[in-house]
Amino acid sequence: MFEEHAASYEAERRRLVPPFDEFYGTAVAALELAGRPLDRVIDLGAGTGLLARAVARAHPEAELVLFDGSPAMLEQARSALGEGASYLTGDLAEAPPPGPWDAVVSAMAIHHLEDAAKRELFTRVHDELSPGGVFVNAEHVGAPTPLFERAYTEWHERRARELGASEHEWAEAVARMSADRLATVEDQLAWLRSAGFPDADCLFKDHHLVVLVARRRIS
C-alpha cells in the first residue's frame, strides 16, 4: 500500500494531517526532554523522511537512521536527506535495531501494529534507549468512546476537505485507515509506563492526532 503512495505521500500529509505544523513541531521540540545533545537518533516507520528531516534540522550533529518497511518510501527519503543519514529496511514489529539510541522517534506508523505488538515495541524501545533517552511517537489514536470516535472522524474529513483533499484522495485515505489498529491515549501511556518509562505524557492532542513522549530513567 505504502509503496504505491511513496511519491505523493508528503503532499497528502499536509491535507490529511490538519494540524501539520504543530503536530510535527511538537514531536521535534519534545526531543529537548533528553536534556543533552543527541548523538544517535532512529526514526521508526520513517516513510519519506518527513519527521527525520525536521529532526536533522534541529539536531544537525546527530547520527540519524531511518527504518521503514517500504524501500520506495526510503528512496524518497534518501533523495531529500542524501547520505547524511542511514537507511534500513525492516519490519516495524521487530524494531528497533540495537542501540543505544539517545532518541527514538516515530510518526504515523505504530498504529499499524496490533496492541500486543505495540506493547512489545514500547518495551524494546525502552531497552534500546540510553539512560535519559526519549521516545517520541506522533500518532493517530483511538477515541475513548464511540461518541468521540464519530466526532473525531467527522472533524477529520471536514478539515481534510477544507485543506483541499479530493473525493478520491479522501476515499483512499479511508481505505488505508481501515487497516489501522488504533489504541487510546490512556492505554498507550499505561503501556509506556509498564514498559519501564517513569515519565510519559501526551504533549499535543487535536482530536485523534497526538504526540506521546516518554523518557527512560537517567540512572
Residue frames as a rotation matrix with the C-alpha (Angstrom) as fourth column:
MET 1
0.566 0.824 0.000 0.00
0.824 -0.566 0.000 0.00
0.000 0.000 -1.000 0.00
PHE 2
0.659 -0.345 -0.669 2.72
0.085 -0.849 0.522 2.46
-0.748 -0.401 -0.529 1.00
GLU 3
-0.453 -0.779 0.433 4.94
0.538 0.148 0.830 1.53
-0.711 0.609 0.352 -1.93
GLU 4
-0.088 0.524 0.847 2.19
0.985 -0.082 0.153 2.82
0.149 0.848 -0.509 -4.22
HIS 5
0.828 0.545 0.132 1.86
0.507 -0.829 0.238 6.15
0.239 -0.130 -0.962 -2.43
ALA 6
0.114 -0.871 -0.477 5.53
0.908 -0.104 0.406 6.98
-0.403 -0.480 0.779 -1.85
ALA 7
-0.600 -0.451 0.661 5.71
0.743 -0.620 0.251 9.74
0.297 0.642 0.707 -4.46
SER 8
-0.137 0.662 0.737 2.58
0.093 -0.732 0.675 11.59
0.986 0.161 0.039 -3.30
TYR 9
0.032 0.216 -0.976 2.83
0.880 0.457 0.130 10.82
0.475 -0.863 -0.175 0.41
GLU 10
-0.669 -0.414 -0.617 4.10
0.711 -0.597 -0.371 14.15
-0.215 -0.687 0.694 1.71
ALA 11
-0.872 0.424 0.245 1.72
-0.240 -0.806 0.540 16.38
0.427 0.412 0.805 -0.23
GLU 12
0.014 0.908 -0.418 -1.13
0.187 0.409 0.893 14.26
0.982 -0.090 -0.164 1.11
ARG 13
-0.326 -0.189 -0.926 0.16
0.915 0.183 -0.359 14.63
0.237 -0.965 0.113 4.68
ARG 14
-0.997 -0.078 0.001 -0.42
0.076 -0.977 -0.197 18.38
0.016 -0.197 0.980 4.51
ARG 15
-0.434 0.901 0.006 -4.06
-0.618 -0.303 0.725 17.77
0.655 0.311 0.689 3.66
LEU 16
0.267 0.589 -0.763 -4.71
0.052 0.782 0.621 14.69
0.962 -0.205 0.178 5.80
VAL 17
-0.167 -0.306 -0.937 -2.95
0.976 0.086 -0.202 15.86
0.142 -0.948 0.284 8.97
PRO 18
0.589 0.546 0.596 -4.78
0.568 -0.804 0.176 19.16
0.575 0.235 -0.784 9.57
PRO 19
0.961 -0.275 -0.004 -2.60
-0.195 -0.693 0.694 20.42
-0.194 -0.667 -0.720 12.47
PHE 20
0.775 -0.631 -0.038 0.51
0.418 0.556 -0.718 19.53
0.474 0.541 0.695 10.44
ASP 21
0.095 -0.832 0.547 2.96
-0.138 -0.555 -0.821 22.15
0.986 0.002 -0.167 11.69
GLU 22
0.161 -0.001 0.987 2.09
-0.957 -0.246 0.156 21.89
0.243 -0.969 -0.040 15.37
PHE 23
0.963 0.243 0.117 1.91
-0.260 0.951 0.167 18.09
-0.071 -0.192 0.979 15.22
TYR 24
0.608 -0.792 -0.061 5.39
0.587 0.500 -0.637 17.64
0.535 0.351 0.769 13.77
GLY 25
0.065 -0.590 0.805 6.77
-0.277 -0.785 -0.553 20.68
0.959 -0.188 -0.215 15.55
THR 26
0.576 0.204 0.792 5.79
-0.813 0.046 0.580 19.33
0.082 -0.978 0.192 18.94
ALA 27
0.975 -0.220 -0.037 7.42
0.220 0.975 0.005 15.99
0.035 -0.013 0.999 18.11
VAL 28
0.242 -0.939 0.243 10.74
0.469 -0.106 -0.877 17.67
0.849 0.326 0.415 17.35
ALA 29
0.072 -0.184 0.980 10.56
-0.609 -0.786 -0.103 20.03
0.790 -0.590 -0.168 20.35
ALA 30
0.899 0.359 0.252 9.94
-0.417 0.520 0.746 17.05
0.136 -0.775 0.617 22.64
LEU 31
0.547 -0.767 -0.334 13.48
0.502 0.621 -0.602 15.84
0.669 0.162 0.725 21.98
GLU 32
-0.056 -0.556 0.829 14.67
-0.405 -0.747 -0.528 18.63
0.913 -0.365 -0.183 24.28
LEU 33
0.779 0.421 0.464 13.47
-0.588 0.238 0.773 16.47
0.215 -0.875 0.433 27.18
ALA 34
0.648 -0.639 -0.416 16.65
0.539 0.770 -0.342 14.45
0.538 -0.003 0.843 26.77
GLY 35
0.974 -0.188 -0.124 18.42
-0.037 -0.678 0.734 17.46
-0.222 -0.710 -0.668 28.24
ARG 36
0.045 -0.997 0.063 21.62
-0.057 0.060 0.997 16.84
-0.997 -0.049 -0.054 26.30
PRO 37
-0.218 -0.170 -0.961 22.99
-0.943 -0.217 0.252 16.76
-0.251 0.961 -0.113 22.75
LEU 38
0.694 0.522 0.496 21.68
-0.337 0.844 -0.417 13.84
-0.636 0.122 0.762 20.73
ASP 39
-0.394 -0.910 -0.128 24.35
-0.639 0.171 0.750 11.60
-0.661 0.378 -0.649 19.23
ARG 40
-0.997 0.064 -0.043 22.19
0.020 0.747 0.664 8.80
0.074 0.661 -0.746 17.77
VAL 41
-0.319 0.946 -0.054 18.54
-0.621 -0.251 -0.742 9.04
-0.716 -0.203 0.668 16.68
ILE 42
-0.967 0.098 0.234 16.40
0.233 0.710 0.664 6.46
-0.101 0.697 -0.710 14.88
ASP 43
-0.416 0.868 -0.270 13.09
-0.858 -0.473 -0.198 7.11
-0.300 0.150 0.942 13.14
LEU 44
-0.797 0.200 0.570 10.80
0.163 0.980 -0.115 4.04
-0.581 0.001 -0.814 13.16
GLY 45
0.133 0.827 0.546 8.43
0.895 0.136 -0.425 3.79
-0.426 0.545 -0.722 10.22
ALA 46
-0.441 -0.498 -0.747 10.28
0.315 -0.865 0.391 6.77
-0.841 -0.063 0.538 8.76
GLY 47
0.617 0.728 0.299 8.46
0.523 -0.095 -0.847 6.73
-0.588 0.679 -0.439 5.42
THR 48
0.632 -0.313 0.709 9.71
0.605 -0.372 -0.704 9.50
0.484 0.874 -0.046 3.16
GLY 49
-0.347 -0.869 -0.353 11.71
0.895 -0.194 -0.402 11.06
0.280 -0.455 0.845 5.99
LEU 50
0.269 0.532 0.803 9.30
0.276 -0.842 0.465 13.88
0.923 0.096 -0.373 6.76
LEU 51
0.996 0.085 0.011 9.90
0.008 -0.227 0.974 13.75
0.085 -0.970 -0.227 10.52
ALA 52
0.440 -0.897 -0.045 13.54
0.843 0.395 0.366 12.74
-0.311 -0.199 0.929 10.10
ARG 53
-0.094 -0.470 0.877 14.28
0.734 -0.628 -0.258 15.88
0.672 0.620 0.405 8.09
ALA 54
0.623 0.370 0.690 12.82
-0.161 -0.802 0.575 18.05
0.766 -0.469 -0.440 10.82
VAL 55
0.924 -0.357 -0.140 14.93
0.267 0.339 0.902 16.21
-0.274 -0.871 0.408 13.40
ALA 56
0.160 -0.917 0.365 18.04
0.987 0.139 -0.085 16.69
0.027 0.374 0.927 11.23
ARG 57
0.147 -0.062 0.987 17.42
0.318 -0.942 -0.107 20.43
0.937 0.330 -0.119 11.02
ALA 58
0.824 0.254 0.507 17.05
-0.359 -0.458 0.813 20.72
0.438 -0.852 -0.286 14.80
HIS 59
0.632 -0.613 0.474 19.95
-0.291 0.380 0.878 18.35
-0.718 -0.693 0.062 15.60
PRO 60
0.794 -0.258 -0.550 22.39
-0.570 -0.005 -0.821 18.52
0.209 0.966 -0.151 12.67
GLU 61
-0.228 -0.964 0.135 25.18
-0.953 0.193 -0.232 16.80
0.197 -0.182 -0.963 14.60
ALA 62
0.102 0.339 0.935 23.14
-0.638 0.743 -0.200 13.68
-0.763 -0.577 0.292 15.40
GLU 63
-0.956 -0.264 -0.125 23.68
-0.279 0.700 0.657 10.38
-0.086 0.663 -0.743 13.58
LEU 64
-0.129 0.991 -0.037 20.29
-0.828 -0.128 -0.545 9.73
-0.545 -0.039 0.837 12.01
VAL 65
-0.982 -0.108 0.154 18.93
-0.027 0.892 0.452 6.32
-0.187 0.440 -0.879 10.99
LEU 66
-0.198 0.944 -0.265 15.67
-0.971 -0.226 -0.081 5.85
-0.137 0.242 0.961 9.07
PHE 67
-0.938 -0.032 0.344 13.94
-0.059 0.996 -0.069 2.48
-0.341 -0.085 -0.936 9.47
ASP 68
-0.080 0.946 -0.315 10.95
-0.857 -0.227 -0.463 1.51
-0.510 0.233 0.828 7.31
GLY 69
-0.092 0.141 0.986 9.36
0.127 0.984 -0.129 -1.50
-0.988 0.113 -0.109 5.65
SER 70
0.828 0.475 0.299 8.97
0.371 -0.063 -0.927 0.22
-0.421 0.878 -0.228 2.26
PRO 71
-0.210 -0.953 0.220 12.06
0.823 -0.051 0.566 0.57
-0.528 0.300 0.795 0.04
ALA 72
-0.050 0.245 0.968 10.18
0.817 -0.548 0.181 3.07
0.575 0.800 -0.172 -2.14
MET 73
0.925 0.379 -0.005 9.50
0.293 -0.709 0.641 5.29
0.240 -0.595 -0.767 0.86
LEU 74
0.504 -0.803 -0.317 13.14
0.414 -0.097 0.905 5.15
-0.758 -0.587 0.283 1.92
GLU 75
-0.271 -0.574 0.773 14.24
0.961 -0.110 0.255 6.06
-0.061 0.812 0.581 -1.61
GLN 76
0.495 0.509 0.704 12.12
0.495 -0.831 0.252 9.18
0.714 0.224 -0.663 -1.36
ALA 77
0.951 -0.172 -0.257 13.78
0.171 -0.399 0.901 9.92
-0.258 -0.901 -0.350 1.97
ARG 78
0.112 -0.981 0.155 17.25
0.760 0.186 0.623 9.36
-0.640 0.048 0.766 0.53
SER 79
0.007 -0.076 0.997 16.55
0.898 -0.438 -0.040 11.80
0.439 0.896 0.065 -2.31
ALA 80
0.757 0.334 0.562 15.96
0.087 -0.903 0.420 14.52
0.648 -0.270 -0.712 0.28
LEU 81
0.903 -0.387 0.189 18.46
-0.262 -0.147 0.954 13.63
-0.341 -0.910 -0.234 3.02
GLY 82
0.478 -0.751 -0.455 21.14
-0.631 0.067 -0.773 12.08
0.611 0.657 -0.442 0.84
GLU 83
0.196 -0.517 -0.833 23.98
0.365 0.827 -0.427 10.28
0.910 -0.221 0.351 2.53
GLY 84
-0.488 -0.318 0.813 23.70
-0.542 -0.619 -0.568 12.40
0.684 -0.718 0.130 5.64
ALA 85
0.146 0.561 0.815 21.60
-0.936 0.346 -0.070 9.61
-0.321 -0.752 0.575 7.15
SER 86
-0.937 -0.349 0.027 21.47
-0.331 0.909 0.254 5.80
-0.113 0.229 -0.967 7.12
TYR 87
-0.028 0.952 -0.306 18.56
-0.993 0.009 0.117 3.77
0.114 0.307 0.945 5.75
LEU 88
-0.934 -0.226 0.278 17.42
-0.286 0.937 -0.198 0.37
-0.216 -0.265 -0.940 6.97
THR 89
-0.178 0.887 -0.427 14.56
-0.749 0.159 0.644 -1.72
0.639 0.434 0.635 5.61
GLY 90
-0.941 -0.135 -0.312 12.77
0.072 0.818 -0.571 -3.91
0.332 -0.560 -0.759 8.14
ASP 91
-0.082 0.957 -0.279 9.60
0.524 0.279 0.804 -4.92
0.848 -0.080 -0.525 9.91
LEU 92
-0.162 0.083 0.983 8.31
-0.558 -0.830 -0.022 -2.38
0.814 -0.552 0.181 12.43
ALA 93
0.832 0.551 0.067 7.13
-0.383 0.482 0.788 -5.24
0.402 -0.681 0.612 14.64
GLU 94
0.648 -0.667 -0.368 10.77
0.727 0.686 0.037 -6.28
0.227 -0.291 0.929 15.04
ALA 95
0.038 -0.621 0.783 12.22
0.164 -0.769 -0.618 -2.79
0.986 0.152 0.073 15.54
PRO 96
0.843 -0.415 -0.343 14.25
-0.535 -0.719 -0.444 -1.07
-0.063 0.558 -0.827 16.71
PRO 97
0.490 -0.790 -0.369 17.71
0.214 0.519 -0.827 -2.14
0.845 0.326 0.423 15.64
PRO 98
0.338 -0.377 -0.862 20.20
0.933 0.255 0.254 -2.37
0.124 -0.890 0.438 18.52
GLY 99
0.940 0.003 0.341 21.09
-0.050 -0.988 0.145 0.84
0.337 -0.154 -0.929 20.33
PRO 100
-0.206 0.609 -0.766 21.91
0.793 -0.355 -0.495 2.57
-0.573 -0.710 -0.410 22.42
TRP 101
-0.171 0.284 0.944 19.87
0.719 -0.619 0.316 5.45
0.674 0.732 -0.098 20.98
ASP 102
-0.963 -0.110 -0.245 19.60
0.245 -0.735 -0.632 8.90
-0.111 -0.669 0.735 22.51
ALA 103
-0.343 0.909 -0.238 16.17
-0.642 -0.412 -0.647 9.24
-0.686 -0.069 0.724 20.93
VAL 104
-0.815 0.300 0.495 13.67
0.536 0.714 0.450 7.04
-0.218 0.633 -0.743 19.12
VAL 105
-0.536 0.665 -0.521 11.05
-0.540 -0.744 -0.395 8.88
-0.650 0.070 0.757 17.10
SER 106
-0.780 0.377 0.499 8.09
0.600 0.678 0.425 7.74
-0.178 0.631 -0.755 15.03
ALA 107
-0.609 0.636 -0.473 5.22
-0.531 -0.770 -0.352 9.41
-0.589 0.037 0.808 13.19
MET 108
0.253 0.889 -0.383 2.01
-0.909 0.083 -0.408 7.83
-0.330 0.451 0.829 11.94
ALA 109
-0.273 -0.454 -0.848 3.42
-0.721 0.680 -0.132 4.31
0.637 0.575 -0.514 11.89
ILE 110
-0.958 -0.242 0.157 2.99
-0.282 0.671 -0.685 2.38
0.060 -0.701 -0.711 15.14
HIS 111
-0.218 0.955 0.203 -0.81
-0.739 -0.025 -0.673 2.41
-0.637 -0.297 0.711 14.84
HIS 112
0.114 0.231 -0.966 -0.45
-0.873 0.487 0.013 -0.25
0.473 0.843 0.257 12.14
LEU 113
-0.786 -0.479 -0.389 0.54
-0.227 0.811 -0.540 -2.78
0.574 -0.336 -0.746 14.82
GLU 114
0.299 0.812 -0.501 -1.83
0.311 0.413 0.856 -4.84
0.902 -0.411 -0.129 16.91
ASP 115
0.733 0.065 0.678 -1.97
-0.502 -0.622 0.602 -3.74
0.460 -0.781 -0.423 20.54
ALA 116
0.896 -0.428 0.121 0.17
0.214 0.653 0.726 -6.61
-0.390 -0.625 0.677 21.81
ALA 117
0.289 -0.814 0.504 2.83
0.925 0.103 -0.365 -5.72
0.245 0.572 0.783 19.25
LYS 118
0.455 -0.091 0.886 2.67
-0.063 -0.996 -0.071 -2.07
0.888 -0.023 -0.459 20.29
ARG 119
0.919 -0.065 0.389 3.36
-0.393 -0.061 0.917 -3.06
-0.036 -0.996 -0.081 23.88
GLU 120
0.653 -0.720 0.235 6.27
0.660 0.693 0.290 -5.28
-0.371 -0.034 0.928 22.85
LEU 121
0.263 -0.542 0.798 7.70
0.684 -0.479 -0.551 -2.47
0.681 0.690 0.245 20.73
PHE 122
0.705 0.033 0.708 7.47
-0.345 -0.857 0.383 0.01
0.620 -0.514 -0.593 23.61
THR 123
0.893 -0.394 0.217 9.47
-0.036 0.418 0.908 -2.38
-0.449 -0.818 0.359 25.79
ARG 124
0.395 -0.782 0.482 12.12
0.911 0.401 -0.097 -2.87
-0.117 0.478 0.871 23.11
VAL 125
0.417 -0.206 0.885 12.36
0.288 -0.894 -0.343 0.87
0.862 0.398 -0.313 22.55
HIS 126
0.904 -0.052 0.425 12.85
-0.406 -0.418 0.813 1.42
0.135 -0.907 -0.399 26.27
ASP 127
0.754 -0.607 0.251 15.57
0.304 0.661 0.686 -1.20
-0.582 -0.442 0.683 26.44
GLU 128
0.237 -0.680 0.693 17.47
0.966 0.089 -0.243 0.24
0.104 0.727 0.678 23.44
LEU 129
0.732 0.024 0.681 17.43
0.053 -0.998 -0.021 3.83
0.679 0.051 -0.732 24.70
SER 130
-0.460 -0.873 -0.159 20.39
0.412 -0.051 -0.910 5.18
0.787 -0.484 0.383 26.63
PRO 131
-0.223 0.361 -0.905 19.68
0.955 -0.103 -0.277 6.42
-0.193 -0.927 -0.322 30.20
GLY 132
-0.293 0.213 -0.932 17.65
0.147 -0.953 -0.264 9.61
-0.945 -0.215 0.248 29.93
GLY 133
-0.992 -0.082 0.092 16.87
0.097 -0.051 0.994 8.90
-0.077 0.995 0.058 26.27
VAL 134
-0.387 0.895 -0.220 13.48
-0.494 -0.403 -0.771 9.92
-0.778 -0.190 0.598 24.88
PHE 135
-0.746 0.342 0.571 10.83
0.628 0.648 0.432 8.18
-0.223 0.681 -0.698 22.80
VAL 136
-0.547 0.559 -0.623 8.57
-0.458 -0.823 -0.336 10.45
-0.701 0.101 0.706 20.74
ASN 137
-0.737 0.396 0.548 5.54
0.623 0.711 0.325 8.98
-0.261 0.581 -0.771 18.99
ALA 138
-0.651 0.555 -0.519 3.48
-0.603 -0.793 -0.092 11.37
-0.462 0.253 0.850 16.84
GLU 139
-0.965 0.189 0.180 0.44
0.216 0.966 0.143 9.22
-0.147 0.177 -0.973 16.32
HIS 140
-0.372 0.923 -0.098 -3.11
-0.646 -0.181 0.742 8.60
0.667 0.339 0.664 15.22
VAL 141
-0.990 -0.034 0.136 -5.00
-0.131 0.568 -0.813 7.25
-0.050 -0.822 -0.567 18.23
GLY 142
-0.430 0.887 -0.170 -8.40
0.615 0.425 0.664 5.83
0.661 0.181 -0.728 19.01
ALA 143
-0.275 0.457 0.846 -11.09
-0.551 -0.796 0.251 7.80
0.788 -0.397 0.471 20.77
PRO 144
-0.916 -0.152 0.371 -12.14
-0.400 0.390 -0.829 6.85
-0.019 -0.908 -0.418 24.31
THR 145
-0.335 0.871 0.359 -15.81
0.089 0.409 -0.908 6.27
-0.938 -0.272 -0.214 23.41
PRO 146
-0.293 0.294 0.910 -17.95
0.931 0.305 0.201 5.79
-0.219 0.906 -0.363 20.27
LEU 147
0.761 0.594 -0.261 -19.32
0.544 -0.803 -0.241 9.32
-0.353 0.042 -0.935 20.68
PHE 148
0.386 -0.697 -0.604 -15.87
-0.356 -0.717 0.600 10.83
-0.851 -0.017 -0.525 20.38
GLU 149
-0.489 -0.545 0.682 -14.87
0.390 0.562 0.729 8.42
-0.780 0.622 -0.062 17.61
ARG 150
0.253 0.668 0.700 -17.73
0.960 -0.082 -0.268 9.72
-0.122 0.739 -0.662 15.45
ALA 151
0.902 0.101 -0.421 -16.88
0.136 -0.989 0.055 13.32
-0.411 -0.107 -0.906 16.31
TYR 152
0.007 -0.987 -0.162 -13.17
-0.182 -0.161 0.970 12.82
-0.983 0.023 -0.181 15.52
THR 153
-0.425 -0.148 0.893 -13.92
0.716 0.549 0.432 11.14
-0.554 0.823 -0.127 12.20
GLU 154
0.587 0.717 0.375 -16.33
0.807 -0.481 -0.343 13.87
-0.066 0.504 -0.861 11.12
TRP 155
0.732 -0.401 -0.550 -13.84
-0.147 -0.882 0.448 16.55
-0.665 -0.247 -0.705 12.11
HIS 156
-0.256 -0.924 0.285 -11.05
0.113 0.265 0.958 14.82
-0.960 0.277 0.037 10.20
GLU 157
-0.179 0.244 0.953 -12.99
0.956 0.270 0.111 14.57
-0.231 0.931 -0.281 6.96
ARG 158
0.830 0.558 -0.017 -14.26
0.544 -0.816 -0.196 18.13
-0.123 0.154 -0.980 7.20
ARG 159
0.555 -0.683 -0.475 -10.82
-0.262 -0.685 0.680 19.60
-0.789 -0.253 -0.559 7.84
ALA 160
-0.374 -0.708 0.599 -9.12
0.385 0.469 0.795 17.47
-0.844 0.528 0.097 5.17
ARG 161
0.142 0.503 0.852 -11.62
0.989 -0.035 -0.144 18.63
-0.043 0.863 -0.503 2.56
GLU 162
0.932 0.164 -0.322 -11.17
0.199 -0.977 0.079 22.25
-0.302 -0.138 -0.943 3.67
LEU 163
0.188 -0.959 -0.211 -7.44
-0.305 -0.261 0.916 21.80
-0.933 -0.108 -0.342 3.08
GLY 164
-0.001 -0.122 -0.993 -8.03
-0.969 -0.245 0.031 20.54
-0.246 0.962 -0.118 -0.45
ALA 165
-0.768 -0.234 0.596 -8.35
-0.173 0.972 0.160 16.76
-0.617 0.020 -0.787 -0.21
SER 166
-0.540 0.565 -0.623 -10.30
-0.780 -0.058 0.623 15.48
0.316 0.823 0.472 -3.20
GLU 167
0.535 0.808 0.248 -13.05
-0.843 0.532 0.084 12.89
-0.064 -0.254 0.965 -3.10
HIS 168
0.696 -0.334 -0.635 -10.62
-0.082 0.842 -0.533 10.29
0.713 0.423 0.559 -4.46
GLU 169
-0.367 -0.915 0.164 -7.85
-0.256 -0.070 -0.964 11.22
0.894 -0.396 -0.209 -2.03
TRP 170
-0.287 0.326 0.901 -10.15
-0.958 -0.108 -0.266 11.05
0.010 -0.939 0.343 0.98
ALA 171
0.785 0.604 -0.134 -11.59
-0.610 0.792 -0.005 7.71
0.103 0.085 0.991 -0.17
GLU 172
0.337 -0.753 -0.566 -8.06
0.040 0.612 -0.790 6.30
0.941 0.243 0.236 -0.48
ALA 173
-0.566 -0.534 0.628 -7.18
-0.564 -0.305 -0.768 7.65
0.601 -0.789 -0.129 2.96
VAL 174
0.221 0.739 0.636 -10.26
-0.968 0.243 0.054 5.97
-0.115 -0.628 0.770 4.46
ALA 175
0.837 0.052 -0.545 -9.25
-0.241 0.929 -0.281 2.69
0.492 0.367 0.790 2.80
ARG 176
-0.167 -0.969 -0.185 -5.74
-0.030 0.192 -0.981 2.94
0.986 -0.158 -0.061 4.26
MET 177
-0.526 -0.031 0.850 -7.06
-0.785 -0.366 -0.499 3.87
0.327 -0.930 0.168 7.70
SER 178
0.605 0.792 -0.079 -9.31
-0.719 0.587 0.372 0.81
0.341 -0.169 0.925 7.70
ALA 179
0.437 -0.535 -0.723 -6.14
0.270 0.845 -0.462 -1.21
0.858 0.006 0.514 8.32
ASP 180
-0.342 -0.587 0.734 -5.15
-0.505 -0.544 -0.670 0.89
0.793 -0.600 -0.111 11.34
ARG 181
0.135 0.304 -0.943 -5.20
0.679 0.665 0.312 -0.64
0.722 -0.682 -0.116 14.82
LEU 182
-0.125 -0.156 0.980 -5.87
-0.230 -0.956 -0.182 2.37
0.965 -0.248 0.083 16.99
ALA 183
-0.094 0.055 -0.994 -5.35
0.915 0.398 -0.065 2.48
0.392 -0.916 -0.088 20.74
THR 184
0.835 0.506 0.215 -6.36
0.375 -0.810 0.451 5.26
0.403 -0.296 -0.866 23.10
VAL 185
0.138 -0.753 0.643 -4.02
-0.429 -0.631 -0.647 7.78
0.893 -0.186 -0.410 24.68
GLU 186
0.447 0.101 0.889 -4.80
-0.895 0.059 0.443 6.35
-0.008 -0.993 0.116 28.11
ASP 187
0.974 -0.072 0.213 -3.91
0.063 0.997 0.048 2.81
-0.216 -0.033 0.976 27.10
GLN 188
0.591 -0.792 0.151 -0.69
0.394 0.120 -0.911 3.81
0.704 0.598 0.383 25.39
LEU 189
0.132 -0.536 0.834 0.53
-0.706 -0.642 -0.300 5.91
0.696 -0.549 -0.463 28.31
ALA 190
0.662 0.153 0.734 -0.17
-0.678 0.540 0.499 2.95
-0.319 -0.828 0.461 30.60
TRP 191
0.937 -0.335 0.105 1.78
0.348 0.846 -0.403 0.64
0.046 0.414 0.909 28.28
LEU 192
0.348 -0.844 0.408 4.73
-0.064 -0.456 -0.888 3.05
0.935 0.283 -0.212 28.19
ARG 193
0.193 -0.248 0.949 4.85
-0.948 -0.295 0.116 3.13
0.251 -0.923 -0.292 31.98
SER 194
0.847 0.148 0.510 4.58
-0.310 0.917 0.249 -0.65
-0.431 -0.369 0.823 32.14
ALA 195
0.818 -0.574 0.032 7.47
0.314 0.401 -0.860 -0.85
0.481 0.714 0.509 29.68
GLY 196
0.164 -0.785 -0.598 9.67
0.986 0.124 0.109 0.92
-0.011 -0.607 0.794 32.23
PHE 197
-0.430 -0.288 0.856 9.30
0.424 -0.901 -0.090 4.60
0.797 0.324 0.509 31.40
PRO 198
-0.479 0.260 -0.838 8.79
0.841 -0.138 -0.524 6.56
-0.252 -0.956 -0.152 34.65
ASP 199
-0.398 0.292 -0.870 7.88
-0.137 -0.956 -0.258 9.71
-0.907 0.017 0.421 32.70
ALA 200
-0.793 0.241 0.560 5.27
0.609 0.309 0.730 9.51
0.003 0.920 -0.392 29.95
ASP 201
-0.256 0.722 -0.643 2.76
0.169 -0.622 -0.765 12.07
-0.952 -0.304 0.037 28.79
CYS 202
0.159 0.394 0.905 0.73
0.986 -0.023 -0.163 13.41
-0.044 0.919 -0.392 25.87
LEU 203
-0.567 -0.512 -0.645 2.24
0.516 -0.831 0.207 16.76
-0.642 -0.215 0.736 24.85
PHE 204
-0.769 0.350 -0.536 -0.14
-0.601 -0.682 0.417 17.51
-0.219 0.643 0.734 21.98
LYS 205
-0.637 0.619 0.459 -3.66
0.595 0.774 -0.219 16.42
-0.491 0.134 -0.861 21.11
ASP 206
-0.567 0.585 -0.579 -6.04
-0.733 -0.680 0.031 17.57
-0.375 0.442 0.815 18.40
HIS 207
0.526 0.813 -0.251 -8.89
-0.849 0.519 -0.098 15.08
0.051 0.265 0.963 18.17
HIS 208
0.947 -0.133 0.292 -7.18
0.056 0.964 0.261 11.76
-0.316 -0.231 0.920 17.28
LEU 209
0.485 -0.853 0.191 -3.79
0.318 -0.031 -0.947 13.24
0.814 0.521 0.256 16.38
VAL 210
0.992 -0.102 0.073 -1.40
-0.096 -0.239 0.966 13.24
-0.081 -0.966 -0.247 19.33
VAL 211
0.149 -0.982 -0.121 2.26
-0.356 0.061 -0.932 13.40
0.922 0.182 -0.341 20.34
LEU 212
0.990 0.127 -0.058 3.16
-0.010 0.483 0.875 10.92
0.140 -0.866 0.480 23.06
VAL 213
0.196 -0.967 0.161 6.53
-0.491 -0.239 -0.838 11.26
0.849 0.085 -0.522 24.79
ALA 214
0.996 0.016 -0.093 8.37
0.070 0.531 0.844 9.08
0.063 -0.847 0.528 27.29
ARG 215
0.302 -0.944 0.135 11.83
-0.742 -0.322 -0.588 9.31
0.598 0.077 -0.797 28.82
ARG 216
0.425 -0.257 -0.868 13.94
0.392 0.917 -0.080 6.48
0.816 -0.306 0.490 30.16
ARG 217
0.972 -0.089 -0.218 15.16
0.188 -0.260 0.947 6.77
-0.141 -0.961 -0.236 33.72
ILE 218
0.634 -0.773 0.027 18.54
-0.652 -0.553 -0.518 8.53
0.415 0.311 -0.855 33.92
SER 219
-0.536 -0.842 -0.056 20.04
-0.666 0.463 -0.585 6.03
0.518 -0.276 -0.809 36.35
